[in-house]
């Protein structure tokens, strides 16, 4: 949370300052467009619990019943992004830039939730959390980023467009979660199915990168960390067949990407 606050504060400050005239400009100042390809290594954590209201289940569970379980999976998402932004120099070597970015994603992170079955012949839902496969799929996002960059005096071999930078931003993400369950309820009544939900999340990111190339055509390598979460629930816990079942997904990502930027400098 502290990192999130720092990330958002950095973005707000940068966004407020980026459109002010730079003290000194070079050919990288001004509008730019870019594309980016990357891979995001994701650590996804899935938590599921089953709740019943007091008085719904037979004794000794009639005072309310809650049981929970967790699972995690590690995999990655492929990402393609396009951006449009503006760079302004604050001195001859320090700049701020702001950009809007849209992204689409591929691949799915998958896991299997083992459940918490206690071994009874005819278990009731309060004694376990249903097992089943689950997955997380990122669809698309739209975001805003801010960069604070520095043009080193050395490293001339990286070209006139060289710089190192810090980046921070926030995105509005559309993602889909799928969770299957398969077990018995009261008596021998089968309770099985698949829950599929599409939800929005607000990931934040922070990272850094290195640019190289000419002042108008540049490449860069970037690494950043991002975190986001989503949740949904079903049922109300009021009957033996309608347990309140919240599902929560927390995802931490470390991404590495290669980008290309075309600059339209003030001197054009």
C-alpha positions as CSV (number, residue, x, y, z in Angstrom):
1,X,0.0,0.0,0.0
2,X,2.8,2.4,0.8
3,X,4.4,1.6,-2.6
4,X,1.0,2.2,-4.2
5,X,0.7,5.6,-2.6
6,X,4.2,6.6,-3.6
7,X,3.5,5.4,-7.2
8,X,0.3,7.4,-7.4
9,X,2.0,10.5,-5.9
10,X,4.8,10.3,-8.3
11,X,2.4,10.1,-11.3
12,X,0.3,13.0,-10.1
13,X,3.4,15.3,-9.6
14,X,4.8,14.3,-13.0
15,X,1.5,14.8,-14.8
16,X,1.2,18.3,-13.4
17,X,4.7,19.2,-14.4
18,X,5.1,17.5,-17.7
19,X,3.3,20.1,-19.9
20,X,5.3,23.0,-18.5
21,X,8.0,24.3,-20.9
22,X,11.4,22.7,-20.4
23,X,14.3,24.8,-19.4
24,X,16.4,23.3,-22.2
25,X,15.1,21.1,-25.0
26,X,16.7,18.6,-27.3
27,X,15.4,16.6,-30.3
28,X,13.7,14.1,-28.0
29,X,11.4,16.7,-26.5
30,X,7.8,16.9,-27.7
31,X,5.2,14.3,-28.8
32,X,6.1,10.7,-29.2
33,X,4.3,7.4,-30.1
34,X,5.5,3.9,-29.3
35,X,4.8,0.2,-29.2
36,X,6.0,-2.4,-26.7
37,X,6.2,-6.2,-26.5
38,X,6.7,-7.8,-23.1
39,X,6.2,-10.8,-20.9
40,X,4.8,-10.5,-17.3
41,X,5.8,-13.2,-14.8
42,X,2.8,-13.5,-12.5
43,X,2.3,-15.0,-9.1
44,X,-1.4,-15.5,-8.7
45,X,-3.0,-16.4,-5.4
46,X,-6.6,-17.7,-5.2
47,X,-8.5,-17.8,-1.9
48,X,-11.9,-19.3,-1.5
49,X,-14.2,-19.7,1.6
50,X,-17.6,-21.1,2.4
51,X,-19.9,-19.3,4.9
52,X,-23.3,-20.3,6.4
53,X,-25.5,-18.1,8.6
54,X,-26.2,-19.2,12.2
55,X,-29.1,-21.6,12.4
56,X,-28.8,-23.0,8.9
57,X,-26.8,-26.2,9.6
58,X,-27.4,-28.9,12.2
59,X,-25.5,-28.8,15.5
60,X,-22.7,-28.3,16.3
61,X,-22.4,-26.1,13.2
62,X,-25.7,-24.2,13.8
63,X,-23.9,-21.1,15.2
64,X,-22.5,-20.3,11.8
65,X,-19.8,-22.1,9.8
66,X,-16.8,-20.7,7.9
67,X,-14.0,-22.6,6.3
68,X,-11.4,-21.4,3.8
69,X,-8.6,-22.6,1.6
70,X,-5.9,-21.1,-0.7
71,X,-4.0,-22.0,-3.8
72,X,-1.3,-20.3,-5.9
73,X,0.2,-20.6,-9.4
74,X,3.1,-19.0,-11.2
75,X,3.1,-18.4,-15.0
76,X,3.1,-15.4,-17.3
77,X,1.1,-13.1,-19.6
78,X,2.3,-11.9,-23.0
79,X,1.6,-8.2,-23.6
80,X,1.5,-5.8,-26.6
81,X,1.1,-2.1,-25.9
82,X,0.8,1.1,-27.8
83,X,1.3,4.6,-26.3
84,X,1.1,8.3,-27.1
85,X,2.8,10.9,-24.9
86,X,4.8,14.1,-24.5
87,X,8.3,14.7,-23.1
88,X,9.5,18.0,-21.5
89,X,13.0,18.8,-20.3
90,X,13.4,20.4,-16.9
91,X,17.1,20.9,-17.4
92,X,19.6,20.0,-20.1
93,X,19.7,16.4,-18.8
94,X,16.5,15.8,-16.7
95,X,13.1,15.3,-18.3
96,X,9.5,14.4,-17.4
97,X,7.1,12.7,-19.7
98,X,3.5,11.6,-19.5
99,X,1.7,9.0,-21.7
100,X,-1.5,7.2,-22.2
101,X,-1.2,3.5,-23.0
102,X,-3.5,0.7,-24.2
103,X,-2.5,-3.0,-24.0
104,X,-3.8,-6.4,-25.0
105,X,-2.7,-9.7,-23.4
106,X,-2.3,-13.4,-24.2
107,X,-1.9,-16.6,-22.1
108,X,-3.6,-17.7,-18.9
109,X,-2.4,-18.5,-15.4
110,X,-3.9,-21.7,-14.2
111,X,-4.0,-23.7,-11.0
112,X,-5.9,-26.4,-9.1
113,X,-7.5,-25.8,-5.8
114,X,-7.4,-29.0,-3.8
115,X,-10.2,-28.0,-1.4
116,X,-10.5,-28.8,2.3
117,X,-12.5,-32.1,2.3
118,X,-12.4,-33.7,5.8
119,X,-13.0,-37.3,4.6
120,X,-16.7,-37.8,5.6
121,X,-18.7,-40.2,3.4
122,X,-21.5,-37.6,2.8
123,X,-19.8,-34.3,3.6
124,X,-21.9,-31.1,3.9
125,X,-20.6,-27.9,2.4
126,X,-19.6,-26.4,5.7
127,X,-17.0,-29.2,6.3
128,X,-15.0,-28.4,3.2
129,X,-14.4,-26.0,0.4
130,X,-15.1,-27.5,-3.0
131,X,-12.0,-28.4,-5.1
132,X,-11.6,-27.5,-8.7
133,X,-9.4,-26.0,-11.4
134,X,-9.1,-22.2,-11.6
135,X,-7.6,-19.7,-14.0
136,X,-6.8,-16.0,-14.5
137,X,-6.9,-14.3,-17.9
138,X,-6.0,-10.7,-18.6
139,X,-8.0,-9.3,-21.6
140,X,-7.0,-5.6,-22.1
141,X,-6.2,-2.4,-20.2
142,X,-5.9,1.3,-20.6
143,X,-3.5,3.3,-18.4
144,X,-1.5,6.5,-17.8
145,X,2.2,6.6,-17.0
146,X,4.8,9.2,-16.0
147,X,8.5,8.9,-16.5
148,X,11.3,10.8,-14.8
149,X,14.4,10.5,-17.0
150,X,18.1,11.5,-17.1
151,X,20.4,11.7,-20.1
152,X,23.9,10.6,-18.9
153,X,26.9,12.5,-20.2
154,X,28.7,9.3,-20.9
155,X,27.5,6.1,-22.6
156,X,27.7,7.8,-26.0
157,X,27.7,4.4,-27.6
158,X,24.0,4.2,-26.7
159,X,23.3,7.1,-29.2
160,X,21.9,10.6,-29.0
161,X,18.6,9.4,-27.7
162,X,20.1,7.6,-24.7
163,X,18.6,8.0,-21.2
164,X,17.8,6.1,-18.1
165,X,14.4,6.6,-16.4
166,X,12.0,5.7,-13.6
167,X,8.4,5.0,-14.5
168,X,5.2,4.9,-12.5
169,X,1.6,4.5,-13.5
170,X,-1.9,3.1,-13.0
171,X,-4.1,1.1,-15.3
172,X,-7.7,0.1,-15.7
173,X,-7.7,-3.7,-16.4
174,X,-10.4,-6.0,-17.7
175,X,-9.7,-9.6,-16.7
176,X,-11.6,-12.9,-16.5
177,X,-11.4,-15.5,-13.7
178,X,-12.8,-19.0,-13.9
179,X,-13.2,-21.4,-11.0
180,X,-14.6,-25.0,-11.2
181,X,-16.0,-27.0,-8.2
182,X,-17.0,-30.6,-7.9
183,X,-18.2,-32.3,-4.7
184,X,-21.3,-33.3,-2.7
185,X,-23.6,-31.2,-0.7
186,X,-26.3,-32.4,1.7
187,X,-26.7,-36.2,1.4
188,X,-25.8,-37.4,-2.0
189,X,-26.8,-34.2,-3.9
190,X,-24.1,-33.3,-6.4
191,X,-22.9,-29.8,-6.4
192,X,-20.6,-29.0,-9.3
193,X,-20.1,-26.4,-12.0
194,X,-17.9,-23.6,-13.3
195,X,-18.1,-20.0,-12.3
196,X,-16.7,-17.5,-14.9
197,X,-16.5,-13.8,-14.1
198,X,-15.1,-10.8,-15.9
199,X,-14.2,-7.9,-13.6
200,X,-12.2,-4.7,-13.6
201,X,-9.1,-4.0,-11.5
202,X,-6.8,-1.0,-11.0
203,X,-3.2,-2.2,-11.2
204,X,-0.4,0.2,-10.3
205,X,3.2,-0.2,-11.6
206,X,6.6,1.1,-10.8
207,X,9.9,0.4,-12.5
208,X,12.7,1.7,-14.7
209,X,14.4,1.4,-18.1
210,X,17.2,2.3,-20.4
211,X,16.7,4.0,-23.8
212,X,19.1,3.9,-26.7
213,X,19.2,4.9,-30.3
214,X,18.8,8.2,-32.2
215,X,17.0,11.2,-30.9
216,X,14.0,10.5,-33.2
217,X,14.0,6.7,-33.2
218,X,14.7,4.9,-30.0
219,X,14.5,1.5,-28.4
220,X,14.3,0.8,-24.7
221,X,14.4,-2.1,-22.3
222,X,12.2,-1.8,-19.2
223,X,11.5,-3.8,-16.1
224,X,8.6,-3.1,-13.8
225,X,6.6,-4.5,-10.9
226,X,2.8,-4.4,-10.7
227,X,0.1,-5.6,-8.3
228,X,-3.7,-6.0,-8.5
229,X,-6.6,-7.9,-7.1
230,X,-10.2,-8.9,-7.9
231,X,-13.0,-10.6,-6.1
232,X,-16.5,-11.9,-6.5
233,X,-19.0,-13.9,-4.4
234,X,-22.0,-16.1,-4.8
235,X,-24.9,-17.2,-2.6
236,X,-26.2,-15.7,0.7
237,X,-25.5,-18.4,3.3
238,X,-29.2,-18.6,4.2
239,X,-29.9,-22.2,3.3
240,X,-28.0,-25.5,3.0
241,X,-27.9,-25.2,-0.7
242,X,-26.9,-21.5,-1.0
243,X,-23.6,-21.1,0.8
244,X,-22.0,-17.6,0.7
245,X,-18.8,-18.3,-1.3
246,X,-16.4,-15.3,-1.8
247,X,-13.5,-15.8,-4.2
248,X,-10.4,-13.5,-4.1
249,X,-7.6,-13.3,-6.6
250,X,-4.3,-11.4,-5.8
251,X,-1.7,-11.1,-8.6
252,X,1.8,-9.8,-8.4
253,X,3.8,-9.3,-11.6
254,X,7.3,-8.6,-12.7
255,X,7.5,-7.7,-16.4
256,X,10.3,-7.2,-18.8
257,X,9.7,-5.6,-22.2
258,X,11.2,-4.1,-25.3
259,X,9.8,-0.9,-26.7
260,X,10.2,1.3,-29.8
261,X,9.6,5.1,-29.7
262,X,9.2,7.6,-32.6
263,X,9.7,11.2,-31.4
264,X,8.2,14.2,-33.1
265,X,10.5,16.9,-31.7
266,X,9.8,20.6,-31.2
267,X,12.4,21.3,-33.9
268,X,10.4,19.6,-36.6
